[in-house]
Amino acid sequence: MSPAPATPMHHTACWALFCQLLLVAHAADDFFQDKLRVRYAVHFNVTYHNTFKIVTNDYADETIVLYARGTQPPSNLSGVDMFVEVPVTRVAVTSTTFIPWIEMLGKRTTIKAYTSSFTYVSSPCLNELYAQGKVVEAASGWSIDNAALAAQNVSVTFADAWSRHALSSAIVTSPNEDSVLKTAEYVGYFSLFYNAEADAERILDGIEERYECTAANVAQAVTGGARTQVLWAYLSFDGTTYGWSIGTCPNYYCETVWDAGGKVLETNTTGSSSVWGYPALNDTEFLAVATAADVFVYSAGNFSWAYSAKQEVLDQVPAVAARRVVDTLGRGENDWFESREAEPDVLLEDLTAVITPAAIDDHTRVWLRDPFSEASGAVNQNQTCQNASYAKEPLADTCTRMSVKSSSTGGVNREAILAGVLVPVAVVLLATIALVLALRGRLAPVCRDRGPDCVRAVPSSLTANSRENKLAEYAEVELSSPTKSPAPGPWE
């Protein structure tokens, strides 16, 4: 009897075996060659493993595991809030503040939903995608529409702290960091979901370099410790009562104003008025602080509205009288809130142009506009979307570290440069002449008749400088042959 033919392995079983072997091979590989080095932010962190990375946020008390596409999520971890396959391709945002970070990474087209009205969105490309129906509003009144998010098949919703209930939420805590570069590093947080860490590192390097360059130029221009006094304030009205709010430190604007050469004016007064149920300053309390202002940054909306409502009060503020006033409508009503956190180097450039203009050359303000001479959205006019798939270009200028400035003209201080160069040269020349004269006086009697082979022995342990200074203190050693005829010495 012939043996029964072997039963062929089923195709599905063969494929399953191949997949298992592939997974075993993958387990030995590092799927994340580019790794994020968290250098500033304190609230989020990441640890890397071969096929997954663990993203933690201590402020939000959240742990997310991002696992490589084509692999299985780890099954032996506890305390995980969410598993997400990366790179993500369909996401939602609950705040316009998150949009620029995604755009800077070149991932704009992955945004499929925004959980509010697009009337708040500044990005021309995202507005274009919305007009084309490629992005939707996932909102129901003032609430997030999770059904709409599910219909868009989003794998993660980048959410603010008040939107934890959003579908597949990843909490972004950038507003809770305590410095502008810590906040700017959240481009790295978003990059983790796209496996775009290398791009995030490059972006942050540029922001850091430009910010530090501008700050260094300001520090050079600010002399004698004198700083411009900056009023950071705005007016509110609830239909019945007007009230003023003045900035308090520490805050992002205190840090950036300081780096721009100014100092934010503060008050310990809570305020005797109430607007929308919150304490506010009345006109007298406001003027007690504002009359010391050299510059006024109107930080919430349109200064022209406040001026029309409170001109008699505002005309008593020196900054207003000198027309050193800016508000935040340079790119319209929305972009200040949308883009400022992602690009603190641009905010510093804007503030420097207002506070310490001698420290920055040829900067066109982006968000800060002069309400007395510039229209709202003046910088944003004629701005269109070239290509929605392109990465967002930085709004910052190229920064060059400046040479020494003249305090009187703001130009290059040639006298300081000449003094810094010529004086040391003169000192060296005089020292050299003195040394030559000393050598002539002390060596000539010994070597004058000894010929060119007459030298002085100097211990090799001496440095070059000490050799010059100590040369005459050591006895000469005659290296010439005693039978050799003397020749004229070098000092004849």
C-alpha positions as CSV (number, residue, x, y, z in Angstrom):
1,M,0.0,0.0,0.0
2,S,1.4,3.3,-1.0
3,P,1.6,5.9,1.8
4,A,-1.1,8.5,1.9
5,P,-0.1,11.8,0.4
6,A,0.9,14.5,2.9
7,T,-1.8,17.0,3.6
8,P,-0.7,20.4,2.2
9,M,-0.5,23.2,4.7
10,H,-3.5,25.5,4.4
11,H,-2.7,28.9,2.8
12,T,-4.1,30.8,5.8
13,A,-2.1,28.7,8.3
14,C,1.0,29.3,6.2
15,W,0.4,33.1,6.2
16,A,-0.2,33.1,9.9
17,L,3.1,31.3,10.5
18,F,4.8,33.8,8.3
19,C,3.3,36.7,10.3
20,Q,4.4,35.1,13.5
21,L,8.0,34.7,12.2
22,L,7.9,38.3,11.0
23,L,6.7,39.6,14.4
24,V,9.5,37.7,16.1
25,A,12.0,39.3,13.7
26,H,10.4,42.7,14.3
27,A,10.7,42.2,18.1
28,A,14.4,42.3,17.7
29,D,14.2,45.5,15.7
30,D,14.0,49.1,16.8
31,F,11.0,50.6,14.9
32,F,11.8,54.1,16.2
33,Q,15.2,55.1,14.9
34,D,14.5,58.8,15.5
35,K,13.9,59.6,19.2
36,L,12.7,62.7,20.9
37,R,15.0,64.3,23.5
38,V,12.7,66.2,25.8
39,R,14.8,69.1,26.8
40,Y,12.4,71.7,28.2
41,A,8.9,70.5,28.8
42,V,8.3,69.1,32.3
43,H,4.8,67.6,32.0
44,F,5.2,65.0,29.3
45,N,7.9,62.4,28.6
46,V,8.5,59.4,26.5
47,T,10.3,56.1,26.8
48,Y,11.2,54.0,23.8
49,H,10.9,50.2,23.3
50,N,11.5,48.2,20.2
51,T,7.9,48.2,18.8
52,F,6.2,50.8,21.1
53,K,6.8,54.0,23.0
54,I,5.1,55.0,26.2
55,V,4.0,58.6,26.5
56,T,3.3,59.9,30.0
57,N,1.8,63.2,31.1
58,D,2.1,63.8,34.9
59,Y,-0.1,66.9,34.8
60,A,-3.0,65.1,33.1
61,D,-2.2,61.8,34.9
62,E,-2.3,60.0,31.6
63,T,-0.3,57.2,30.0
64,I,-0.6,56.4,26.3
65,V,1.1,53.5,24.5
66,L,2.0,54.2,20.8
67,Y,2.8,51.0,19.0
68,A,4.2,50.6,15.5
69,R,1.9,49.9,12.7
70,G,2.0,46.2,11.7
71,T,2.8,45.1,15.3
72,Q,0.7,44.1,18.2
73,P,0.3,46.4,21.3
74,P,2.1,45.1,24.3
75,S,-0.2,43.0,26.6
76,N,1.9,43.1,29.8
77,L,1.5,46.7,30.7
78,S,-0.8,48.1,33.4
79,G,-2.2,51.6,34.0
80,V,-2.5,52.4,30.3
81,D,-5.2,54.8,29.3
82,M,-5.1,54.3,25.6
83,F,-3.3,52.3,22.9
84,V,-2.7,54.1,19.6
85,E,-1.2,52.6,16.4
86,V,1.3,55.0,14.9
87,P,1.8,56.9,12.7
88,V,-1.7,58.2,13.0
89,T,-3.5,59.3,9.8
90,R,-6.8,60.6,11.1
91,V,-7.0,63.0,14.1
92,A,-9.2,65.6,15.7
93,V,-8.4,68.8,17.7
94,T,-10.4,70.5,20.4
95,S,-8.4,73.7,20.3
96,T,-7.0,75.9,17.5
97,T,-3.8,76.2,19.5
98,F,-2.9,72.6,18.4
99,I,-3.3,73.3,14.7
100,P,0.1,75.0,14.1
101,W,2.1,72.2,15.7
102,I,0.5,69.6,13.4
103,E,1.0,71.9,10.4
104,M,4.6,72.5,11.2
105,L,5.2,68.8,11.1
106,G,3.6,68.7,7.6
107,K,0.6,66.6,8.8
108,R,-2.2,69.1,8.3
109,T,-4.2,66.8,6.1
110,T,-4.5,64.3,8.9
111,I,-6.8,66.7,10.8
112,K,-10.4,65.4,10.1
113,A,-12.4,67.3,12.7
114,Y,-12.4,70.4,14.9
115,T,-14.7,70.3,17.9
116,S,-16.0,73.9,17.6
117,S,-16.8,76.4,14.9
118,F,-14.4,77.1,12.0
119,T,-15.1,80.8,12.5
120,Y,-12.3,80.6,15.1
121,V,-9.8,79.0,12.8
122,S,-7.1,81.2,11.3
123,S,-5.1,78.7,9.2
124,P,-5.9,79.4,5.5
125,C,-5.1,75.9,4.5
126,L,-7.3,74.2,7.1
127,N,-10.1,76.6,6.2
128,E,-9.7,75.5,2.6
129,L,-9.9,71.8,3.6
130,Y,-13.0,72.6,5.6
131,A,-14.6,74.4,2.6
132,Q,-13.8,71.2,0.5
133,G,-15.5,69.0,3.1
134,K,-12.3,67.3,4.1
135,V,-12.5,68.5,7.7
136,V,-15.7,68.7,9.7
137,E,-17.0,70.6,12.8
138,A,-17.6,67.9,15.4
139,A,-19.7,70.1,17.8
140,S,-23.2,70.0,19.1
141,G,-23.8,73.5,20.5
142,W,-21.1,74.0,23.1
143,S,-20.5,70.3,23.4
144,I,-18.2,67.9,21.6
145,D,-20.0,65.6,19.2
146,N,-18.3,62.2,19.8
147,A,-20.6,60.6,17.3
148,A,-19.2,62.9,14.6
149,L,-15.7,62.0,15.7
150,A,-16.4,58.3,15.4
151,A,-17.9,58.9,12.0
152,Q,-14.6,60.4,10.9
153,N,-12.8,57.4,12.3
154,V,-10.3,59.4,14.2
155,S,-7.7,57.4,16.2
156,V,-6.9,60.2,18.6
157,T,-8.4,63.5,19.6
158,F,-5.8,66.1,20.8
159,A,-7.7,67.6,23.6
160,D,-7.3,70.4,26.2
161,A,-7.8,69.7,29.9
162,W,-11.5,70.5,29.7
163,S,-12.1,68.0,26.9
164,R,-11.0,64.8,28.5
165,H,-14.3,63.2,27.6
166,A,-13.6,63.6,23.9
167,L,-13.3,60.3,21.9
168,S,-9.8,58.8,22.2
169,S,-8.5,62.0,23.9
170,A,-4.8,62.7,24.4
171,I,-4.5,65.7,26.8
172,V,-2.2,68.5,25.7
173,T,-0.9,70.4,28.7
174,S,1.1,73.1,26.9
175,P,-0.7,76.0,28.7
176,N,0.4,74.5,32.0
177,E,4.1,74.7,31.3
178,D,5.9,77.7,32.9
179,S,8.1,79.0,30.1
180,V,7.7,79.7,26.4
181,L,10.3,77.2,25.3
182,K,8.7,74.5,27.4
183,T,5.5,75.2,25.7
184,A,7.0,75.3,22.2
185,E,8.4,71.8,22.8
186,Y,4.9,70.4,22.4
187,V,5.7,70.1,18.7
188,G,7.6,67.1,20.0
189,Y,4.6,65.8,21.8
190,F,2.6,65.8,18.6
191,S,5.5,64.3,16.7
192,L,5.4,61.2,18.8
193,F,2.0,60.3,17.2
194,Y,3.4,60.8,13.7
195,N,6.9,59.2,14.2
196,A,8.2,62.6,13.2
197,E,10.6,63.2,16.0
198,A,13.4,64.2,13.7
199,D,11.3,67.0,12.3
200,A,10.3,68.1,15.7
201,E,13.9,68.3,16.8
202,R,14.8,70.4,13.8
203,I,11.9,72.8,14.3
204,L,12.6,73.3,18.0
205,D,16.3,73.8,17.3
206,G,15.4,76.7,15.0
207,I,13.0,78.2,17.5
208,E,15.5,77.9,20.3
209,E,18.3,79.4,18.2
210,R,16.3,82.4,17.0
211,Y,14.8,83.1,20.4
212,E,18.2,83.0,22.1
213,C,19.7,85.1,19.3
214,T,17.1,87.9,19.7
215,A,17.3,87.8,23.5
216,A,21.1,88.2,23.3
217,N,20.8,91.2,21.0
218,V,18.3,92.8,23.4
219,A,20.6,92.1,26.3
220,Q,23.4,93.9,24.4
221,A,21.2,96.9,23.6
222,V,19.7,97.3,27.1
223,T,22.4,99.2,29.0
224,G,22.6,100.4,32.6
225,G,19.8,98.1,33.8
226,A,17.1,100.4,32.6
227,R,14.0,98.6,31.3
228,T,11.0,99.8,29.5
229,Q,7.8,99.6,31.7
230,V,5.2,97.6,29.9
231,L,1.5,97.6,30.7
232,W,-0.2,94.3,29.8
233,A,-3.9,94.9,30.2
234,Y,-7.4,94.9,28.6
235,L,-10.9,96.2,29.2
236,S,-14.0,94.1,29.7
237,F,-17.7,95.0,29.6
238,D,-20.6,92.7,30.6
239,G,-23.4,95.0,29.3
240,T,-23.5,96.9,32.6
241,T,-20.0,97.4,34.0
242,Y,-16.6,98.1,32.6
243,G,-13.5,96.7,34.3
244,W,-9.8,96.5,33.7
245,S,-7.6,93.4,34.0
246,I,-3.8,93.9,34.4
247,G,-1.3,91.1,33.8
248,T,0.2,89.1,36.7
249,C,3.6,87.4,36.9
250,P,4.9,84.7,36.5
251,N,3.4,84.2,33.0
252,Y,4.5,83.7,29.4
253,Y,4.3,87.4,28.7
254,C,6.4,88.4,31.7
255,E,9.2,86.1,30.5
256,T,9.0,87.3,26.9
257,V,8.6,91.0,27.8
258,W,11.7,90.7,30.0
259,D,13.7,89.1,27.2
260,A,12.5,91.9,24.9
261,G,14.0,94.5,27.3
262,G,10.9,95.4,29.3
263,K,9.3,94.7,32.6
264,V,5.6,94.0,33.1
265,L,3.9,96.4,35.5
266,E,1.9,94.6,38.3
267,T,-0.6,95.5,41.0
268,N,-1.5,93.9,44.3
269,T,-5.0,95.4,44.0
270,T,-7.7,92.7,43.3
271,G,-10.2,95.3,42.0
272,S,-13.3,96.8,43.4
273,S,-15.4,96.2,40.3
274,S,-17.0,93.0,39.1
275,V,-17.4,92.0,35.4
276,W,-19.0,88.8,34.4
277,G,-18.8,87.8,38.0
278,Y,-15.0,88.2,38.2
279,P,-13.0,91.0,40.0
280,A,-11.8,93.8,37.9
281,L,-10.1,97.2,38.4
282,N,-12.1,100.4,38.1
283,D,-10.6,103.4,36.2
284,T,-8.8,104.9,39.3
285,E,-7.2,101.5,40.2
286,F,-6.2,101.0,36.6
287,L,-4.6,104.5,36.3
288,A,-2.6,103.9,39.6
289,V,-0.6,101.4,37.6
290,A,-1.0,102.5,34.0
291,T,0.5,106.0,34.5
292,A,3.9,104.4,34.8
293,A,3.7,102.6,31.4
294,D,6.1,103.4,28.6
295,V,4.5,100.8,26.4
296,F,0.9,99.4,26.4
297,V,0.2,95.9,25.1
298,Y,-3.6,95.6,24.8
299,S,-3.7,91.9,25.2
300,A,-7.3,90.9,24.4
301,G,-9.0,92.1,21.2
302,N,-9.3,95.5,19.7
303,F,-7.7,98.5,21.4
304,S,-9.8,100.8,19.2
305,W,-13.0,99.6,21.0
306,A,-11.4,100.3,24.4
307,Y,-10.2,103.7,23.3
308,S,-13.6,104.7,22.1
309,A,-15.1,103.6,25.4
310,K,-12.5,105.0,27.7
311,Q,-10.6,107.7,25.8
312,E,-10.6,110.2,28.7
313,V,-9.0,107.6,30.9
314,L,-6.5,106.2,28.4
315,D,-5.3,109.6,27.3
316,Q,-3.8,109.9,30.8
317,V,-1.5,106.9,30.2
318,P,1.9,108.0,28.9
319,A,2.2,105.1,26.5
320,V,-1.1,106.1,24.9
321,A,-0.1,109.8,24.6
322,A,3.2,108.7,23.0
323,R,1.3,106.3,20.7
324,R,3.4,103.4,21.9
325,V,0.4,101.0,22.0
326,V,-0.1,97.7,20.3
327,D,-2.9,95.1,20.3
328,T,-3.0,91.5,19.1
329,L,-4.9,91.8,15.8
330,G,-2.0,91.9,13.4
331,R,-3.2,88.6,11.8
332,G,-6.8,89.1,12.6
333,E,-8.9,88.1,15.7
334,N,-7.9,84.5,15.9
335,D,-4.3,83.9,15.0
336,W,-2.9,85.3,18.3
337,F,-4.6,82.5,20.1
338,E,-3.9,79.9,17.4
339,S,-0.2,80.4,16.6
340,R,1.5,82.2,19.5
341,E,2.3,79.2,21.7
342,A,4.0,77.3,18.8
343,E,6.3,80.2,17.8
344,P,7.6,82.1,20.8
345,D,10.5,83.4,18.8
346,V,8.1,85.4,16.7
347,L,6.4,86.8,19.8
348,L,9.8,87.9,21.1
349,E,10.6,89.5,17.8
350,D,7.3,91.4,17.8
351,L,7.8,92.6,21.4
352,T,11.4,93.6,20.7
353,A,10.3,95.7,17.8
354,V,8.0,97.6,20.1
355,I,10.1,97.7,23.3
356,T,13.8,97.7,22.2
357,P,13.7,98.4,18.4
358,A,17.5,99.1,18.3
359,A,18.0,95.4,19.0
360,I,16.2,94.1,15.9
361,D,16.5,95.1,12.2
362,D,13.8,95.1,9.5
363,H,11.2,93.1,11.4
364,T,7.6,93.4,10.3
365,R,5.4,92.7,13.3
366,V,3.2,89.6,13.0
367,W,0.6,89.7,15.8
368,L,1.2,93.1,17.4
369,R,-0.3,95.9,15.4
370,D,-0.4,99.7,15.9
371,P,-4.2,100.4,16.3
372,F,-3.6,104.1,15.5
373,S,-2.2,103.4,12.1
374,E,-2.8,99.7,11.1
375,A,-5.9,97.9,10.2
376,S,-6.9,94.6,11.9
377,G,-5.4,91.7,10.1
378,A,-3.0,93.9,8.2
379,V,-0.3,91.1,8.1
380,N,-2.9,88.5,7.1
381,Q,-4.2,90.3,4.0
382,N,-4.0,88.3,0.7
383,Q,-2.8,85.2,2.6
384,T,-3.8,82.1,0.7
385,C,-3.1,78.4,0.9
386,Q,-0.4,77.3,-1.6
387,N,-0.7,73.6,-0.9
388,A,-2.5,72.0,2.1
389,S,0.0,69.1,2.1
390,Y,3.0,71.5,2.6
391,A,4.4,72.0,6.1
392,K,3.7,75.4,7.7
393,E,6.7,77.7,7.3
394,P,8.0,79.5,10.3
395,L,6.8,83.1,10.7
396,A,10.1,84.2,12.3
397,D,12.9,86.2,10.8
398,T,16.5,85.0,10.4
399,C,18.4,86.4,13.4
400,T,22.0,87.5,13.3
401,R,23.8,88.3,16.5
402,M,24.7,92.0,16.5
403,S,28.0,93.6,17.0
404,V,28.6,96.2,19.7
405,K,26.1,99.0,19.5
406,S,26.6,102.7,20.1
407,S,24.3,103.9,22.8
408,S,23.9,107.3,21.1
409,T,23.3,106.3,17.5
410,G,22.3,102.6,17.6
411,G,25.0,101.9,15.0
412,V,28.3,100.1,15.3
413,N,30.6,101.7,17.9
414,R,33.8,102.1,15.9
415,E,35.6,103.7,18.8
416,A,34.9,100.7,21.0
417,I,36.0,98.3,18.3
418,L,39.3,100.3,17.6
419,A,40.0,100.5,21.3
420,G,39.4,96.8,21.7
421,V,41.7,95.9,18.9
422,L,44.4,98.6,18.8
423,V,45.1,98.9,22.5
424,P,46.1,95.2,22.9
425,V,48.2,95.4,19.8
426,A,50.0,98.5,21.1
427,V,50.6,96.7,24.4
428,V,52.1,93.7,22.6
429,L,54.3,95.9,20.4
430,L,55.6,97.9,23.4
431,A,56.3,94.7,25.3
432,T,58.2,93.3,22.3
433,I,60.3,96.5,22.0
434,A,61.1,96.4,25.7
435,L,62.1,92.8,25.5
436,V,64.4,93.4,22.5
437,L,66.0,96.3,24.3
438,A,66.5,94.3,27.4
439,L,68.0,91.5,25.4
440,R,70.4,93.8,23.6
441,G,71.5,95.2,26.9
442,R,72.0,91.9,28.7
443,L,73.0,89.5,25.9
444,A,75.2,91.7,23.7
445,P,78.2,91.8,26.1
446,V,78.2,88.0,26.3
447,C,77.4,87.0,22.7
448,R,78.8,90.0,20.7
449,D,82.1,88.2,20.0
450,R,81.0,84.6,20.2
451,G,79.5,84.2,16.7
452,P,76.2,82.8,15.5
453,D,76.5,79.6,17.5
454,C,76.2,81.5,20.8
455,V,72.8,80.6,22.4
456,R,71.4,80.4,25.8
457,A,70.2,77.1,27.3
458,V,66.6,77.2,28.5
459,P,65.0,74.4,30.4
460,S,62.4,72.6,28.2
461,S,59.9,72.7,31.0
462,L,59.4,76.4,30.6
463,T,56.5,77.7,28.6
464,A,56.9,80.0,25.6
465,N,56.0,83.0,27.6
466,S,58.3,82.2,30.5
467,R,61.1,81.6,28.0
468,E,60.8,85.1,26.8
469,N,60.7,86.5,30.3
470,K,63.4,84.3,31.8
471,L,65.8,84.1,28.9
472,A,68.4,86.5,30.3
473,E,68.5,84.7,33.6
474,Y,70.2,81.6,32.4
475,A,73.9,81.2,31.7
476,E,75.0,80.9,28.1
477,V,76.3,77.6,26.7
478,E,78.8,77.9,23.8
479,L,78.0,75.2,21.2
480,S,80.6,76.2,18.7
481,S,83.9,74.4,18.4
482,P,86.8,76.1,20.3
483,T,88.9,75.7,17.2
484,K,86.4,77.4,14.9
485,S,87.2,81.0,13.9
486,P,84.9,83.5,15.5
487,A,82.6,85.3,13.2
488,P,80.7,88.6,13.7
489,G,77.8,88.1,16.1
490,P,74.2,88.7,15.2
491,W,74.0,91.9,17.2
492,E,76.7,93.8,15.3
